[in-house]
């Protein structure tokens, strides 16, 4: 192998940190929606729940793609490009 370059996403937050961040982001909207619900505007509560589900789903997708990478290898006269997306690996020579 003469030369190899690998590009990976920067996943500096561990999974436990992602859970804590989602919980921290979910607290204010949840408190506000409960306050509106107690004041009689109960319609706010389901929309806040949908918002929190969307944020949690976004973090889930980020977690699933944490192992993705693209790699280019030059070996004498052969060029190999390898791409991993979720659990699918595509190898091009």
C-alpha positions as CSV (number, residue, x, y, z in Angstrom):
1,X,0.0,0.0,0.0
2,X,1.6,3.3,-1.1
3,X,-1.0,5.8,0.0
4,X,-4.3,5.8,1.8
5,X,-6.7,8.6,2.9
6,X,-9.7,8.0,5.0
7,X,-12.4,10.6,5.8
8,X,-14.6,10.1,8.8
9,X,-17.2,12.3,10.5
10,X,-16.2,14.0,13.7
11,X,-18.2,12.2,16.4
12,X,-16.8,13.8,19.5
13,X,-19.9,13.2,21.7
14,X,-20.4,9.7,23.1
15,X,-23.8,8.0,23.0
16,X,-24.4,8.8,26.7
17,X,-23.7,12.4,26.0
18,X,-26.2,12.4,23.2
19,X,-28.9,11.1,25.5
20,X,-28.1,13.8,28.0
21,X,-28.1,16.5,25.4
22,X,-31.5,15.3,24.1
23,X,-32.9,15.3,27.6
24,X,-31.5,18.8,28.2
25,X,-33.0,20.1,25.0
26,X,-36.3,18.5,25.8
27,X,-36.8,19.9,29.3
28,X,-37.7,23.6,28.4
29,X,-40.3,22.8,25.7
30,X,-41.8,20.1,28.0
31,X,-42.1,22.5,30.9
32,X,-43.6,25.2,28.7
33,X,-46.1,22.8,27.1
34,X,-47.2,21.5,30.5
35,X,-47.7,25.1,31.7
36,X,-49.8,25.9,28.6
37,X,-51.7,22.6,29.1
38,X,-52.5,23.6,32.7
39,X,-53.7,27.0,31.5
40,X,-56.2,25.4,29.2
41,X,-54.3,25.3,25.9
42,X,-53.9,21.6,25.8
43,X,-53.3,21.6,22.0
44,X,-49.7,22.8,22.6
45,X,-48.7,19.6,24.4
46,X,-49.0,17.2,21.4
47,X,-47.0,19.6,19.2
48,X,-44.3,19.8,21.8
49,X,-44.2,16.0,21.8
50,X,-43.8,15.9,18.1
51,X,-41.0,18.4,18.3
52,X,-39.2,16.3,20.9
53,X,-39.7,13.1,18.8
54,X,-38.2,14.9,15.8
55,X,-35.1,16.0,17.8
56,X,-34.7,12.5,19.2
57,X,-35.0,10.9,15.8
58,X,-32.4,13.3,14.3
59,X,-29.9,12.3,17.0
60,X,-30.7,8.6,16.3
61,X,-29.9,9.1,12.6
62,X,-26.7,10.9,13.6
63,X,-25.8,8.0,15.9
64,X,-26.5,5.4,13.2
65,X,-24.2,7.1,10.7
66,X,-21.4,7.6,13.2
67,X,-19.3,4.8,11.6
68,X,-19.6,6.0,8.0
69,X,-16.4,6.7,6.1
70,X,-14.8,7.2,2.7
71,X,-11.4,5.8,1.9
72,X,-9.1,6.2,-1.1
73,X,-6.2,3.8,-1.5
74,X,-3.5,4.0,-4.1
75,X,-1.5,0.8,-4.4
76,X,1.2,1.0,-7.1
77,X,-1.0,1.2,-10.3
78,X,-4.4,0.4,-8.6
79,X,-6.9,3.0,-7.2
80,X,-9.5,1.8,-4.8
81,X,-12.4,3.9,-3.4
82,X,-14.3,2.4,-0.5
83,X,-17.5,4.0,0.9
84,X,-19.4,2.9,4.0
85,X,-22.9,4.3,4.5
86,X,-24.7,2.9,7.5
87,X,-24.1,-0.9,7.1
88,X,-23.5,-0.9,3.3
89,X,-20.0,-1.0,2.0
90,X,-19.3,0.0,-1.7
91,X,-15.9,-0.9,-3.1
92,X,-14.8,0.6,-6.5
93,X,-11.6,-0.4,-8.2
